[in-house]
Amino acid sequence: MVGRSIRMSGTRRTTEEMGRTRTMARSHASNGLDEVVESPDAAGSLEKMLHILELFSEAQPMWSTAAILEYLDTSRSTGYRYIKTLNDAGLIAAVRNGQYTLGPRIIEMDRQIRETDPLLLASRGVLEDLVDNIGHSALLCRPFGDSVLCVGEYRAPLSPANRFSRGERRPLFHGAVSKIILAYLPHHRLKALYPRQREQIQQAGLGDSWSAFRTTLGAFKKDGFVVTVGEFNPGVCGVAAPVLTGQKTALGSVGVAWDVNERRDVDVQRAVTAVKLAASKISDGVADIQRRADAADVAGPVSSSL
């Protein structure tokens, strides 16, 4: 991306920087499963190995073996074993002696997700119709730990600059696509989330107490949509509605965005209605895919002799 400096993979980082990276990695890797309790020995080794994947970014796409070992803060033999395991699995790949990037297996998995993920399958045609209907770029997002990940998009002319795009994450407390997901998270997830993120929740204006936080989210749920202006980019308006499971919890969200300086004639209520309809169609589509999958499981495999 233009204007972003790339730190060389061999650059030594401070202990404070390493600590921040570890903390962020644990937050993303947890995926909100706070109620699951594992023994330190069982969880620690696997978590440390998987946290290596969190190191790679647009700002620093390549890491040296030495830098990875320093980040892990473990024995060299253990660190080398982690690196070898990830490399053998194709999750990282050597590009030259002692230098690694993300690996080809991730590309293969991305294709599989695009072709098989129920959320993406159910959104096919719906996002396109949404853009054709109201003329704004559409996003499909899902929760990912204490953040939201864009998993699908369909662009319209005059799309806002620096728009949210597939593969990008944003905080759970800012922006329409994030806030509507937050409102529909299961109660136990919210209960675990609040003490961890109390300061960020307050700064986002979502409530200065657990009770106030729940009241704010209850209002979002009652409306069934969220509208925000300028929470990431000045002048950008976003509208989002939830994609729901059968238990009425958030599987994801659908949103549209436009620059109010470029598009002053937008009928916000029309956008709200269109987004809610699109989200409902995707929710129904996911449910239908799951029903067909369940029916296929019950029927069992078809005999090759038939």
Secondary structure, 3 states (H helix, E strand, C coil): CCCCCCCCCCCCCCHHHHHHHHHHHHHHHHCCCCCCCCCHHHHHHHHHHHHHHHHCCCCCCCEEHHHHHHHHCCCHHHHHHHHHHHHHCCCEEEEECCEEEECHHHHHHHHHHHHHCHHHHHHCCHHHHHHHHHCCEEEEEEEECCEEEEEEEECCCCCCCCCCCCCCEEECCCCHHHHHHHHCCCHHHHHHHHHHCHHHHHHCCCCCCHHHHHHHHHHHHHHCCEEEECCCCCCEEEEEEEEECCCCCEEEEEEEEEECCCCCCCCHHHHHHHHHHHHHHHHHHHHHHHHHHHHHHHHCCCCCCC
